C-alpha cells in the first residue's frame, strides 16, 4: 500500500526525481566550475535540442532523444579534439551553435518552450527509474575517476606527468555531462539546466574548506533548492522556481559569510 501510494502521488515522485537529479548534478558541478567550464551545461542543454525534436517527431520520450544526441555530441567533440588539437571549449561551442540552429528549425514554438523550461510536473514512474539509474551511473563514475578528475581539474601538467589519459578522462567527463544534462532537462529544461552545474558549487565554495566539503555542501544546497522549488512552485513547472531558490541560498550564505561573520 505504501509503495502504491508513493508512485501514484505526483508530488512525491517529482520530489524524489528532483532530489536524485540535484545530488548527481551538484556533485558533478564542482568539477565543471573549477575546470572553468561553467557554461558547458547551457551548451549541452542546447546540443540536446535536435534530439528532442527527433523524439517529438517519432512520438517517443524526449529523454531518449536528448540522451542520444548528447552522447553523439560528446563522441564528436572528443573525436574533433583528438584530430584537430583545438581547445575543448571551442569545439563545444561549435557543436552547441549547430545544434541550437537545428533545434530551432525543427521544434515547434510551444514544444520549444517546454523543452527550454522543463516538465517535472509530468514525471512518470518510468522517469523515476530512468533518473535513478542514470544518477547512479554519474555518482559511480565520479567515485571511480575522482582522483583523475581532480588532478586534471587543478593541475593538468601533474596529471599528464602521472600518465593519466587526458582524452579518456575528458570523454568520461563529457559523458557524465551528457547524462547530467539529460536528467536536468526533465527538471529545469535546456535553458536553465546550467544552473545545476554553476550555482551549488558557488554557494558551497563560500563555506567549504576542502574539496570533500565542496562535494557534500553542493549536494545539500542543490537538494534543498530542488525540494523548496518543487513545493513552492504553485502548480507551475518548478524549473524556474528551483533556480530562484538556488540563487537565494547563495545570497543567504554570501550575507552570512560577509556580514555576520565579519
C-alpha positions in Angstrom: 0.0 0.0 0.0 2.8 2.4 0.9 4.6 1.7 -2.4 1.3 2.1 -4.4 0.7 5.4 -2.7 4.2 6.6 -3.4 4.0 6.0 -7.1 0.6 7.5 -7.5 1.4 10.7 -5.8 2.9 13.1 -8.5 4.4 15.5 -6.0 6.4 12.8 -4.2 7.6 11.2 -7.4 8.7 14.7 -8.5 10.5 15.3 -5.2 12.4 12.0 -5.5 13.3 12.5 -9.1 14.3 16.1 -8.5 16.4 15.2 -5.4 18.3 12.4 -7.2 19.0 14.7 -10.2 20.0 17.6 -7.9 22.5 15.4 -6.0 24.2 13.9 -9.0 24.4 17.2 -10.9 25.6 19.1 -7.8 28.4 16.6 -7.3 29.5 16.9 -10.9 29.1 20.7 -10.8 32.3 21.1 -8.7 34.5 19.7 -11.5 32.7 21.9 -14.0 33.2 25.1 -12.1 36.8 24.5 -11.1 37.6 23.5 -14.7 36.4 27.0 -15.6 33.8 25.4 -17.9 30.7 26.8 -16.1 28.7 27.4 -19.3 29.1 23.8 -20.5 25.7 22.9 -19.0 24.0 25.6 -21.1 25.9 24.5 -24.2 25.0 20.8 -23.7 21.4 21.7 -22.9 21.1 23.2 -26.4 23.0 20.3 -28.0 20.1 18.2 -26.9 17.6 20.2 -28.9 17.8 18.3 -32.2 17.4 15.0 -30.2 14.3 16.5 -28.6 13.0 17.4 -32.0 13.6 13.9 -33.3 11.9 12.3 -30.3 8.9 14.5 -30.7 8.6 13.6 -34.4 8.9 9.9 -33.6 6.5 10.3 -30.7 8.9 8.8 -28.1 10.1 10.1 -24.8 12.3 13.2 -25.3 14.6 11.8 -22.6 15.9 9.3 -25.1 16.2 11.7 -27.9 18.1 14.2 -25.8 20.4 11.5 -24.4 21.2 10.1 -27.9 22.2 13.4 -29.3 24.2 14.4 -26.2 26.2 11.2 -26.3 26.7 11.7 -30.1 27.8 15.2 -29.4 30.3 14.0 -26.8 31.7 11.5 -29.2 32.0 14.1 -31.9 33.6 16.6 -29.6 36.1 14.0 -28.3 37.0 13.0 -31.9 37.5 16.6 -33.1 39.6 17.3 -30.0 41.9 14.3 -30.8 42.1 15.0 -34.5 42.4 18.8 -34.5 44.0 19.7 -31.2 41.6 22.6 -30.7 40.6 23.6 -27.3 37.7 21.7 -25.8 35.7 24.8 -25.1 35.9 25.9 -28.7 34.7 22.6 -30.0 31.8 22.5 -27.5 30.8 26.0 -28.7 30.9 24.8 -32.3 28.6 21.8 -31.7 26.4 24.0 -29.5 25.7 26.6 -32.2 24.9 24.0 -34.9 22.6 22.1 -32.5 20.8 25.3 -31.4 20.1 26.2 -35.0 18.8 22.7 -35.8 16.7 22.6 -32.7 15.0 26.0 -33.5 14.3 24.8 -37.1 12.7 21.5 -36.2 10.9 22.2 -32.9 7.5 23.9 -32.9 7.2 27.0 -30.7 5.1 25.5 -27.9 7.2 22.4 -27.8 10.3 24.5 -27.8 9.1 26.4 -24.7 8.5 23.1 -22.8 12.0 21.8 -23.8 13.6 25.0 -22.6 11.9 25.2 -19.2 11.3 21.6 -18.3 8.3 19.5 -17.4 8.9 17.9 -13.9 5.1 18.2 -13.2 4.6 15.4 -15.8 7.0 13.0 -14.2 6.1 9.3 -14.5 7.1 6.1 -12.9 9.3 5.3 -15.9 11.1 8.7 -15.4 11.7 7.7 -11.8 13.6 4.6 -12.7 15.5 6.3 -15.5 16.6 9.1 -13.2 17.6 6.6 -10.5 19.7 4.6 -13.0 21.5 7.5 -14.7 22.1 9.3 -11.4 23.7 6.2 -10.0 25.9 6.0 -13.1 27.1 9.6 -12.6 27.8 9.1 -8.9 29.7 5.8 -9.6 31.8 7.4 -12.4 32.7 10.3 -10.1 33.8 7.9 -7.4 35.8 5.7 -9.8 37.6 8.5 -11.5 37.6 11.1 -8.7 41.4 11.2 -8.5 41.9 11.6 -12.2 39.2 14.3 -12.4 40.7 16.2 -9.5 44.2 16.1 -11.0 43.1 17.3 -14.4 40.9 20.0 -12.8 43.6 21.5 -10.7 46.9 20.5 -12.3 46.8 19.2 -15.9 50.6 19.1 -16.1 50.8 16.9 -12.9 48.1 14.6 -14.3 49.9 14.1 -17.6 53.1 13.5 -15.7 51.5 10.7 -13.8 50.4 9.1 -17.0 46.7 9.9 -16.8 45.0 9.6 -20.2 43.6 13.1 -20.8 41.5 12.2 -23.8 39.8 9.3 -22.0 39.1 11.3 -18.8 37.8 14.3 -20.9 35.4 11.9 -22.7 34.2 10.4 -19.4 33.7 13.9 -18.2 31.6 14.8 -21.3 29.7 11.6 -20.9 28.8 12.5 -17.3 27.8 16.0 -18.5 25.6 14.4 -21.2 23.8 12.2 -18.6 23.5 15.1 -16.1 22.1 17.4 -18.7 19.6 14.8 -19.9 18.4 14.5 -16.3 18.4 18.3 -15.7 16.3 18.9 -18.9 13.5 17.0 -17.3 13.5 19.3 -14.2 14.6 22.7 -15.4 14.7 22.5 -19.2 17.5 23.1 -21.6 17.6 26.9 -20.8 18.0 26.5 -17.0 19.9 23.2 -16.7 23.2 25.1 -16.4 22.1 26.5 -13.0 22.6 23.0 -11.5 26.2 23.0 -12.8 27.0 26.5 -11.6 25.2 27.7 -8.5 25.5 24.9 -6.0 29.4 24.8 -6.1 29.5 28.6 -5.9 27.3 28.5 -2.8 29.3 25.7 -1.2 32.6 27.4 -2.1 31.7 30.2 0.3 31.8 27.8 3.2 33.8 24.7 2.3 37.4 24.4 3.4 38.4 21.5 1.2 37.2 19.6 -1.9 35.4 16.9 0.1 33.3 19.6 1.8 32.6 21.2 -1.6 31.1 17.9 -2.8 29.0 17.5 0.4 27.8 21.1 0.7 26.9 21.5 -3.0 24.8 18.3 -2.9 23.0 19.5 0.2 22.4 23.0 -1.2 21.3 21.6 -4.6 18.9 19.2 -2.9 17.4 21.8 -0.6 16.8 24.2 -3.5 15.1 21.5 -5.5 12.8 20.4 -2.7 11.8 24.0 -1.9 11.4 24.8 -5.7 9.0 21.9 -6.2 7.0 22.6 -3.0 6.6 26.3 -3.7 6.2 26.2 -7.5 2.4 26.8 -7.1 1.1 24.5 -9.8 3.6 25.5 -12.5 6.6 23.6 -13.7 9.1 24.1 -10.9 12.3 24.6 -13.1 12.4 28.4 -12.7 11.4 28.2 -9.0 14.3 25.8 -8.3 16.8 28.2 -9.9 15.4 31.1 -7.8 15.9 29.1 -4.6 19.4 28.2 -5.7 20.1 31.9 -6.1 18.5 32.7 -2.7 20.6 30.1 -1.0 23.8 31.6 -2.5 22.7 35.1 -1.4 21.9 34.0 2.2 25.3 32.2 2.5 27.0 35.3 1.0 25.3 37.6 3.5 26.1 35.2 6.4 29.8 35.0 5.4 30.4 38.6 4.6 28.2 40.4 7.2 27.6 38.2 10.3 31.0 36.5 10.3 33.0 39.7 9.6 
